[in-house]
Amino acid sequence: MVFGWGSSSSGSNYPQPPSYSKDQHVASFLSHNTFSRGTIKVPTDPPTLLFETAFSPAANATPYTLQIYLPPTFPSTPPIITLTRPALATHPILNENMQCVHLDTIARWGTGSNGVALVAVVEEIAGKLIGRQPSIVGTLPPPRPQQMQQQQMMQQQMQQEMEEPSPSNSDSVFHMPIPPVPSKFDDLSAMSSASLHRLLDDDVAFTTYVEGLACVKTLGDLMRDIKEGNASAAKVNLSQEEDIATLHAESRVLQTELREKLTDFEMTCKRANAGDGLSERDILDLLRVSAREAEDATDALASSFVDGDLDIKEFVKEFAEKRKLFHERQAKIERLERNQQGGRF
């Protein structure tokens, strides 16, 4: 779905944004001509107000996906909106957790007559992402001459890893809608110096004040939701232990088949070099297609993980394998291109 600057069809029936209820904020977003077509409510246990909306900056372009979390204190506190596709990128509106925080609408949230509706926040994010594409982390720049020897060593190392798999890296891309830390505390600014000192000296009063902050309450609710969700997921995983063991065995068979296909590919390259079989250009074209397929597969895995279709162990395992395959194919492409430039295959 290509993003178009539609509008909320029922916005005129609501009061001004500062006095919107939670349901009115949601309605202002879901009645938008564009977002209404690409938004789903994400089922969670226990139920929470969590939405995902997808839109494309142009025809045939890779869509962006936003995760919109409305904390229990919403609309007193702003929504927590995370960019989940692409899975890891940099942009002026994003923080290190891929949350959209550097926004005019978030800065104006709930500030008297300048307050904004939820749909305005999402519209600003969409406009910023379309106006300036995010820089995706992990894309490979063209190799410099001094990197060629290092890339050749990396290719040999990846070949060894295919023959003897090593433990996967436990780090994974995971986005948690953590509420932002307040930039100022208006109630503390209004207190006298003596009152501030008493607050600091009284541990009970200080703890009570901190636990009463909206962001702390939201974080507590989020932690509780995550713990309950993890417990539910653990029960489901234990109930599927036999199926997981079967899938693991099947994955080992697929790994063996992959190694066999790699051997066939190397033999094809040798035949092409001898003039029997595919040409150099054909092999490069096939490699480029297969590298793109491997990269798309990792994106699909990341989306499935964010959607809750994969648990973290299965995601890390499959993501590492697919990403390794992508880099191996990319390295083969670069090596063949260098050989062509040097006049040999």
C-alpha positions in Angstrom: 0.0 0.0 0.0 1.5 3.3 -1.1 1.3 6.1 1.5 -1.0 8.9 0.5 -1.7 12.0 2.6 -5.2 11.0 3.5 -7.1 12.4 6.4 -9.2 11.3 9.2 -12.7 11.0 7.9 -14.4 11.5 11.3 -12.0 13.9 13.0 -14.6 16.7 13.0 -16.8 14.8 15.4 -14.3 14.9 18.2 -13.2 17.7 20.6 -9.8 19.2 20.3 -6.9 16.8 20.8 -5.9 17.8 24.3 -9.3 16.5 25.5 -9.4 13.3 23.4 -10.1 10.1 25.3 -8.1 7.0 24.5 -10.8 5.6 22.2 -11.0 9.0 20.3 -7.2 9.0 19.7 -7.5 5.4 18.4 -10.5 6.4 16.2 -8.6 9.4 14.8 -5.8 7.0 13.7 -7.9 4.1 12.4 -10.2 6.4 10.4 -7.3 7.8 8.4 -7.7 7.1 4.7 -4.2 5.5 4.4 -3.5 4.0 7.8 -6.9 2.3 8.0 -5.9 0.0 5.1 -2.5 -1.1 6.5 -3.2 -1.4 10.2 -3.8 -4.4 12.4 -4.3 -4.8 16.1 -1.7 -7.2 17.5 -3.2 -9.9 19.8 -1.3 -10.1 23.1 -1.8 -12.0 26.3 -2.8 -10.2 28.5 -4.6 -7.9 26.0 -2.9 -4.5 25.4 -3.4 -1.7 22.9 -0.7 -2.6 20.4 -1.0 -1.9 16.7 1.1 -2.4 13.6 0.8 -0.3 10.5 2.6 -0.7 7.2 2.9 1.8 4.3 5.1 2.1 1.2 6.9 5.3 0.3 6.4 4.6 -3.5 5.1 1.9 -5.8 7.1 -1.3 -5.7 9.2 0.0 -2.8 9.9 -1.9 0.4 7.2 -1.0 3.0 7.9 0.5 6.4 6.3 -1.0 9.4 5.5 0.9 12.6 4.6 -0.7 16.0 2.3 1.6 18.0 2.0 0.9 21.7 -0.5 2.8 23.8 0.6 2.4 27.5 -1.9 2.1 30.3 -1.3 5.8 31.2 -2.2 6.9 27.6 -3.2 9.6 26.7 -1.7 11.3 29.7 1.6 10.1 28.3 2.4 9.9 24.6 2.3 6.7 22.5 5.5 4.6 22.1 6.1 4.1 18.4 8.9 1.8 17.1 10.1 1.2 13.5 10.2 -2.5 13.1 10.8 -2.7 9.3 13.6 -2.2 8.4 14.7 -4.2 11.5 17.9 -2.1 12.2 18.5 1.4 10.8 19.4 5.0 11.7 17.4 8.1 11.1 17.2 11.6 12.7 13.9 10.7 14.3 15.0 7.4 15.8 16.8 6.6 19.0 19.1 3.6 19.7 16.0 1.4 20.4 14.5 2.2 17.0 11.8 4.3 18.7 10.5 7.5 17.0 11.1 10.1 19.6 12.6 13.2 17.9 9.3 14.6 16.7 7.5 17.9 16.9 4.2 16.2 17.7 5.7 14.2 20.6 7.3 17.5 22.0 3.8 19.1 21.8 1.9 16.1 23.2 -0.7 17.2 25.7 0.6 20.8 26.1 -2.6 22.7 26.4 -4.1 24.1 23.2 -1.1 22.9 21.3 -1.8 19.2 21.9 -2.0 16.7 19.0 -3.9 13.6 18.1 -2.4 10.1 17.7 -3.0 10.3 13.9 -0.8 13.5 13.7 2.1 11.7 15.3 1.9 8.8 12.8 1.5 11.2 9.9 4.7 13.1 11.0 6.7 9.8 11.2 5.5 8.7 7.8 6.4 12.1 6.3 9.9 12.0 7.8 10.6 8.5 6.7 9.4 9.2 3.1 11.3 12.5 3.0 14.5 10.9 4.1 15.0 7.1 3.8 16.5 5.4 6.9 20.1 4.2 6.6 19.9 0.4 7.0 22.6 -1.0 9.3 24.5 -3.9 7.8 24.4 -3.1 4.1 27.7 -3.8 2.3 29.5 -0.8 0.7 31.6 -1.4 -2.4 35.0 -2.9 -1.3 38.1 -0.8 -1.3 41.3 -2.2 -2.8 42.9 -2.6 0.7 39.9 -4.7 1.8 40.2 -7.3 -0.9 42.7 -9.5 0.9 40.7 -9.3 4.1 37.5 -10.3 2.3 39.2 -13.3 0.7 40.2 -14.5 4.2 36.6 -13.9 5.4 35.4 -16.0 2.5 37.7 -18.9 3.5 36.6 -18.6 7.1 32.9 -18.8 6.2 33.6 -21.9 4.1 35.2 -23.5 7.2 32.2 -22.5 9.3 29.8 -24.2 6.8 31.8 -27.4 7.2 31.9 -27.1 11.0 29.1 -25.0 12.4 30.0 -22.8 15.4 27.6 -21.7 18.2 25.3 -18.8 17.1 25.6 -15.4 18.5 23.0 -14.9 21.3 22.4 -11.3 20.4 19.3 -10.6 18.5 17.3 -7.6 17.2 14.5 -7.0 19.6 12.5 -3.8 20.1 10.9 -3.1 23.4 8.6 -0.1 23.6 10.4 1.5 26.6 8.9 4.8 27.6 11.3 7.8 27.1 13.0 9.4 30.1 11.4 12.8 30.9 13.5 15.7 29.9 12.2 17.9 32.8 10.2 17.6 36.0 7.9 20.6 36.3 6.7 19.7 39.8 10.3 19.6 41.1 11.1 23.0 39.5 8.3 24.6 41.5 9.5 23.3 44.8 11.7 25.3 47.1 15.3 24.4 47.9 14.3 23.3 51.4 11.6 21.0 50.1 14.0 19.4 47.6 16.5 18.7 50.4 13.8 17.1 52.5 12.7 15.0 49.6 16.3 13.8 49.0 16.8 13.1 52.7 13.6 11.1 53.1 14.1 7.7 51.4 10.4 6.8 51.7 9.2 10.1 50.3 11.7 9.9 47.5 10.8 6.3 46.6 7.1 7.3 46.7 7.7 10.2 44.3 9.7 8.1 41.8 7.1 5.3 41.8 4.4 7.9 41.1 6.0 9.1 37.9 4.0 8.2 34.8 7.0 6.8 33.0 7.9 4.6 36.0 4.3 3.3 36.2 4.3 2.6 32.4 7.6 0.7 32.7 6.2 -1.3 35.6 3.1 -2.2 33.6 5.3 -3.1 30.6 7.6 -5.3 32.7 4.6 -7.1 34.1 3.1 -7.6 30.6 6.4 -9.0 29.4 6.8 -11.4 32.3 3.3 -12.7 31.8 3.8 -13.0 28.1 7.1 -14.8 28.5 5.5 -17.3 30.9 2.7 -18.0 28.4 5.2 -18.4 25.6 7.3 -20.8 27.7 4.2 -22.9 28.4 3.5 -23.1 24.6 7.1 -23.9 23.8 7.2 -26.8 26.3 4.0 -28.1 24.9 5.6 -28.2 21.4 8.9 -29.7 22.5 8.4 -32.8 20.4 7.6 -30.8 17.3 10.6 -28.6 17.9 12.9 -31.7 18.1 11.5 -32.9 14.8 12.0 -29.6 13.2 15.6 -29.5 14.5 16.3 -32.9 12.9 14.8 -31.7 9.6 17.0 -28.6 9.8 20.1 -30.7 10.1 19.0 -32.6 7.0 18.6 -29.3 5.2 22.1 -28.2 6.2 23.5 -31.4 4.7 21.6 -30.7 1.5 22.9 -27.1 1.5 26.5 -28.4 1.6 25.8 -30.7 -1.3 24.3 -27.8 -3.3 27.4 -25.8 -2.5 29.6 -28.6 -3.8 27.4 -28.7 -7.0 27.8 -24.9 -7.4 31.6 -25.1 -7.2 31.6 -27.9 -9.8 29.4 -25.7 -12.0 31.9 -22.9 -11.7 34.7 -25.2 -12.8 32.7 -26.3 -15.8 31.9 -22.7 -16.7 35.7 -21.9 -16.6 36.3 -24.7 -19.0 33.6 -23.5 -21.4 31.2 -26.3 -20.5 27.9 -25.0 -18.9 27.0 -21.5 -17.7 28.8 -18.4 -18.7 30.5 -16.1 -16.1 27.7 -13.5 -16.6 25.0 -16.2 -16.0 26.7 -17.3 -12.8 26.9 -13.8 -11.5 23.3 -13.1 -12.3 22.2 -16.3 -10.5 24.4 -15.4 -7.5 22.9 -11.9 -7.3 19.4 -13.3 -7.3 20.2 -15.9 -4.7 21.9 -13.3 -2.5 18.8 -11.1 -2.7 16.6 -14.0 -1.8 18.7 -14.8 1.3 18.6 -11.1 2.4 14.8 -11.1 1.9 14.5 -14.3 3.9 16.3 -12.6 6.9 13.9 -9.6 6.6 11.0 -12.0 6.7 12.4 -13.8 9.7 12.7 -10.5 11.5 9.1 -9.6 10.7 7.9 -13.0 11.9 9.8 -12.6 15.2 8.3 -9.1 15.8 4.9 -10.5 15.0 5.4 -13.2 17.6 5.4 -16.1 15.1 8.9 -17.2 16.1 10.4 -17.6 19.6 13.8 -16.1 20.2 15.9 -19.3 20.0 14.4 -20.3 16.7 14.8 -16.7 15.4 18.4 -16.4 16.3 19.3 -19.8 14.8 17.5 -19.3 11.5 18.6 -15.6 11.2 22.3 -16.5 11.8 22.1 -19.2 9.1 20.3 -17.1 6.5 22.6 -14.1 7.2 25.7 -16.3 6.9 24.4 -17.7 3.5 23.8 -14.1 2.3 27.3 -13.0 3.2 28.8 -16.1 1.6 27.0 -15.4 -1.7 27.9 -11.7 -1.6 31.6 -12.7 -1.1 31.4 -15.0 -4.1 29.9 -12.2 -6.2 32.7 -9.8 -5.3 35.4 -12.4 -6.0 34.0 -13.3 -9.4 33.7 -9.6 -10.3 37.3 -9.0 -9.3 38.4 -12.0 -11.4 36.5 -10.7 -14.4 38.1 -7.3 -14.0 41.5 -9.0 -13.9 40.8 -10.9 -17.0 40.4 -14.4 -15.4 37.6 -16.4 -13.9 
